Amino acid sequence: MSCQICGAKGDLFAYVTGQPACSICTINYVGSQQTPERIAKVRQELNLKPGEYLQQDRYQEARRILGREQ
């Protein structure tokens, strides 16, 4: 399953939990309420049209979240 926000595939968090958002999008945008309504609201707030996904540097975001920016 791919992230419904950024389209990332193979995210361990999403795979293990069965959630519709990857770990990066969960932390940055969705939070603990991974309901279809919350996902739809996040997509709307990010102005993502159907079939569009958030473009982000997942590795840079992970570094930022972990406080290891260079």
PyMOL commands that set and color helices and strands:
alter all, ss='L'
color gray80, all
select helices_A, chain A and resi 12-17+23-30+36-45+58-65
alter helices_A, ss='H'
color red, helices_A
deselect
rebuild
show_as cartoon
